[in-house]
Amino acid sequence: MATRTATPTSRRTPLTRERVLQAALAIADHDGIPALTMRALAERLGVEAMSLYHHLPNKDAVLDGVIEAVFAEVEQEVGGFAAPDDVDAATWALALRGRILAARRVLLRHPWAPLLMNQRGAAGPNAMRHVDGLVGVMRAGGLSHDLIHHALHAFGSRLFGYVQELGDDSATPTPVALEQLAMIAPHLAAMLGDVVHDEPDTTLGWCDDQFEFEFGLDLLLEGLERRRRAEAGR
């Protein structure tokens, strides 16, 4: 009697919430948030759209989930959200700066994320843990809760690694535009004439976005350090 040889069957990778969110991130990174639909997500994963709802109940949950996934990347980039034990009055500003710039590096990999964060409103658990770690760093550095509270307002979106920029590449001043501007705003035209850059890799078009981000961040950190020393000297 002939024996039947079993044929190997392909096993589909189980669908998980993590897999769905990673696929959603890939779509958003490649095609933008408008392309992130439940149908596109199902097609990318090779499943029926209804299968997604066992892990994320609707598109809003997907959008909130991708933001949380981005901040999970921030946690990896930072090396953990909890403030290190060795942060003190001499190192808090450097530690805080490093964390904020780490968050910025992650968001530059996901340029759609800041706008989505603003649209979604309330921050999720990972984003809150990120801010909690920043507060912990400032507290370990000797800043009072009152000063930290004001600092959070002053930092604004920089805590998350971005600032809301005005304008785009099409706003790059041209010589003709500067001449016209000089007729009504000579001081502004003179400044723009000096600071215009021709650097296609920058994110603002006419100025170095990374430099401006760090410049503003450093001004805030220097001001907070002066306030911290003033409080400590009371």
Helices and strands as residue ranges (DSSP letters): H 17-31, G 33-35, H 38-45, H 49-52, H 59-78, H 92-109, H 113-120, H 125-140, H 145-155, G 156-160, G 169-171, H 175-184, H 186-195, H 209-232
